[in-house]
Amino acid sequence: MFKVSITNRAEKDLKRLERSTKNRVITSISSLAEEPRPAGCRKIQSEEGVWRIRVGDWRIAYIIDVLNQEITIIRIAHRREFYD
């Protein structure tokens, strides 16, 4: 089981979401504790050590620290803004 933490930036991103989207995102984040690399996750090529998962049109970027068994959510953004 991994510990999941969230950065201030990602927390602000999460607060801006609509309730239904926020619930789906929170569910996906919670499931990362059990499976840090779920089906469909991708490593972001332009950033070292950063992974992302899709939740509809939204993307969640996170870092996996295997030694400390910790996942840090660093960004939550719509797909059109995520890759800028």
Backbone as CSV, one residue per row, in Angstrom:
resi,resn,N_x,N_y,N_z,CA_x,CA_y,CA_z,C_x,C_y,C_z
1,MET,0.830,-1.180,0.000,0.000,0.000,0.000,0.882,1.254,0.000
2,PHE,0.636,2.141,-0.918,1.378,3.391,-1.010,0.627,4.499,-0.268
3,LYS,1.390,5.442,0.262,0.793,6.640,0.859,0.645,7.664,-0.262
4,VAL,-0.503,8.315,-0.345,-0.748,9.313,-1.392,-0.778,10.700,-0.761
5,SER,0.042,11.602,-1.303,0.022,13.001,-0.850,-0.238,13.883,-2.063
6,ILE,-0.625,15.110,-1.800,-0.989,16.025,-2.880,-0.312,17.374,-2.641
7,THR,0.259,17.945,-3.685,0.922,19.240,-3.560,-0.121,20.357,-3.472
8,ASN,0.322,21.525,-3.067,-0.586,22.676,-2.986,-1.180,23.017,-4.344
9,ARG,-0.359,22.958,-5.377,-0.842,23.266,-6.729,-1.944,22.295,-7.153
10,ALA,-1.712,21.008,-6.926,-2.708,20.004,-7.303,-3.981,20.156,-6.468
11,GLU,-3.824,20.552,-5.224,-4.995,20.778,-4.373,-5.842,21.938,-4.900
12,LYS,-5.189,22.988,-5.358,-5.915,24.108,-5.965,-6.619,23.669,-7.243
13,ASP,-5.916,22.864,-8.053,-6.517,22.332,-9.278,-7.772,21.525,-8.947
14,LEU,-7.693,20.719,-7.916,-8.807,19.863,-7.513,-10.003,20.691,-7.042
15,LYS,-9.749,21.762,-6.322,-10.835,22.607,-5.804,-11.608,23.308,-6.916
16,ARG,-10.965,23.527,-8.061,-11.619,24.217,-9.172,-12.560,23.322,-9.977
17,LEU,-12.476,22.019,-9.785,-13.269,21.083,-10.587,-14.732,21.063,-10.167
18,GLU,-15.595,20.702,-11.122,-17.003,20.493,-10.805,-17.112,19.278,-9.885
19,ARG,-18.185,19.196,-9.141,-18.352,18.142,-8.147,-18.250,16.739,-8.757
20,SER,-18.940,16.500,-9.874,-18.930,15.153,-10.464,-17.524,14.772,-10.940
21,THR,-16.834,15.717,-11.563,-15.462,15.465,-12.021,-14.545,15.270,-10.827
22,LYS,-14.717,16.095,-9.802,-13.893,16.000,-8.608,-14.027,14.623,-7.967
23,ASN,-15.253,14.100,-7.891,-15.468,12.778,-7.301,-14.753,11.687,-8.091
24,ARG,-14.796,11.767,-9.417,-14.108,10.778,-10.254,-12.595,10.867,-10.084
25,VAL,-12.083,12.092,-10.011,-10.646,12.299,-9.833,-10.192,11.768,-8.472
26,ILE,-10.948,12.055,-7.426,-10.586,11.593,-6.083,-10.586,10.066,-6.020
27,THR,-11.563,9.449,-6.669,-11.609,7.984,-6.714,-10.366,7.424,-7.400
28,SER,-9.964,8.040,-8.507,-8.772,7.592,-9.227,-7.506,7.788,-8.399
29,ILE,-7.419,8.907,-7.711,-6.256,9.173,-6.855,-6.186,8.148,-5.729
30,SER,-7.315,7.843,-5.133,-7.353,6.862,-4.041,-6.920,5.478,-4.512
31,SER,-7.296,5.123,-5.724,-6.937,3.800,-6.239,-5.433,3.676,-6.520
32,LEU,-4.748,4.808,-6.669,-3.296,4.770,-6.879,-2.554,4.189,-5.676
33,ALA,-3.146,4.278,-4.488,-2.508,3.734,-3.288,-2.310,2.227,-3.409
34,GLU,-3.239,1.556,-4.059,-3.136,0.107,-4.228,-2.350,-0.280,-5.473
35,GLU,-2.521,0.484,-6.548,-1.861,0.176,-7.824,-1.289,1.471,-8.403
36,PRO,0.001,1.764,-8.156,0.587,3.027,-8.617,0.735,3.139,-10.134
37,ARG,0.709,2.003,-10.818,0.787,2.020,-12.285,-0.396,1.251,-12.864
38,PRO,-1.589,1.844,-12.788,-2.780,1.146,-13.292,-2.759,1.039,-14.817
39,ALA,-3.649,0.218,-15.344,-3.764,0.093,-16.797,-4.050,1.460,-17.394
40,GLY,-3.342,1.799,-18.444,-3.549,3.079,-19.114,-2.666,4.204,-18.617
41,CYS,-1.889,3.987,-17.567,-0.999,5.059,-17.102,0.149,5.196,-18.098
42,ARG,0.703,6.376,-18.180,1.810,6.645,-19.104,2.889,7.447,-18.385
43,LYS,4.118,7.197,-18.771,5.225,8.002,-18.280,5.313,9.228,-19.180
44,ILE,5.427,10.396,-18.592,5.526,11.632,-19.367,6.970,11.762,-19.859
45,GLN,7.133,11.831,-21.164,8.465,11.835,-21.770,9.260,13.092,-21.437
46,SER,8.589,14.231,-21.371,9.296,15.501,-21.195,9.719,15.774,-19.750
47,GLU,9.220,14.977,-18.802,9.548,15.203,-17.395,10.013,13.898,-16.765
48,GLU,11.158,13.931,-16.131,11.746,12.731,-15.545,10.964,12.256,-14.320
49,GLY,10.582,10.998,-14.327,9.938,10.388,-13.168,8.478,10.737,-12.963
50,VAL,7.852,11.387,-13.930,6.458,11.801,-13.777,5.562,10.877,-14.604
51,TRP,4.515,10.414,-13.972,3.526,9.552,-14.614,2.209,10.298,-14.706
52,ARG,1.310,9.814,-15.576,-0.010,10.439,-15.660,-1.072,9.382,-15.915
53,ILE,-2.258,9.661,-15.388,-3.425,8.838,-15.682,-4.518,9.750,-16.220
54,ARG,-5.427,9.148,-16.980,-6.554,9.885,-17.556,-7.797,9.629,-16.737
55,VAL,-8.580,10.675,-16.580,-9.913,10.570,-15.994,-10.802,11.392,-16.920
56,GLY,-11.348,10.742,-17.938,-12.106,11.461,-18.961,-11.180,12.408,-19.703
57,ASP,-11.538,13.690,-19.739,-10.702,14.698,-20.395,-9.654,15.293,-19.451
58,TRP,-9.581,14.801,-18.248,-8.667,15.336,-17.241,-7.453,14.429,-17.091
59,ARG,-6.325,15.021,-16.728,-5.085,14.291,-16.524,-4.577,14.552,-15.118
60,ILE,-4.052,13.501,-14.501,-3.477,13.592,-13.162,-2.012,13.210,-13.285
61,ALA,-1.116,14.126,-12.931,0.323,13.871,-12.972,0.803,13.545,-11.566
62,TYR,1.660,12.532,-11.473,2.147,12.127,-10.159,3.539,11.524,-10.251
63,ILE,4.194,11.493,-9.097,5.533,10.934,-8.973,5.444,9.737,-8.025
64,ILE,6.109,8.643,-8.399,6.122,7.441,-7.578,7.479,7.332,-6.887
65,ASP,7.460,7.259,-5.558,8.678,7.038,-4.775,8.576,5.625,-4.196
66,VAL,9.211,4.677,-4.878,9.088,3.270,-4.505,9.755,2.990,-3.159
67,LEU,10.897,3.611,-2.898,11.618,3.354,-1.648,10.808,3.726,-0.415
68,ASN,10.125,4.866,-0.475,9.319,5.331,0.659,7.852,4.926,0.548
69,GLN,7.511,4.188,-0.530,6.132,3.756,-0.751,5.177,4.954,-0.732
70,GLU,5.526,5.989,-1.514,4.735,7.218,-1.530,4.468,7.678,-2.961
71,ILE,3.269,8.189,-3.176,2.877,8.785,-4.446,2.541,10.242,-4.167
72,THR,3.094,11.145,-4.975,2.826,12.580,-4.818,2.103,13.079,-6.054
73,ILE,0.884,13.573,-5.871,0.108,14.144,-6.965,0.618,15.570,-7.162
74,ILE,1.075,15.878,-8.388,1.671,17.195,-8.611,0.808,18.117,-9.461
75,ARG,-0.122,17.551,-10.244,-0.939,18.421,-11.096,-2.190,17.692,-11.544
76,ILE,-3.279,18.444,-11.646,-4.542,17.959,-12.197,-4.994,19.026,-13.181
77,ALA,-5.152,18.638,-14.456,-5.493,19.637,-15.468,-6.289,19.003,-16.604
78,HIS,-7.015,19.861,-17.317,-7.720,19.422,-18.518,-6.671,19.097,-19.573
79,ARG,-6.996,18.180,-20.464,-6.001,17.718,-21.441,-5.470,18.828,-22.327
80,ARG,-6.268,19.844,-22.630,-5.778,20.924,-23.492,-4.764,21.814,-22.780
81,GLU,-4.783,21.816,-21.439,-3.834,22.625,-20.660,-2.673,21.805,-20.112
82,PHE,-2.869,20.520,-20.032,-1.909,19.640,-19.340,-0.542,19.619,-20.010
83,TYR,-0.506,19.592,-21.325,0.744,19.414,-22.040,1.438,20.720,-22.418
84,ASP,0.930,21.853,-21.964,1.557,23.157,-22.267,2.821,23.349,-21.485
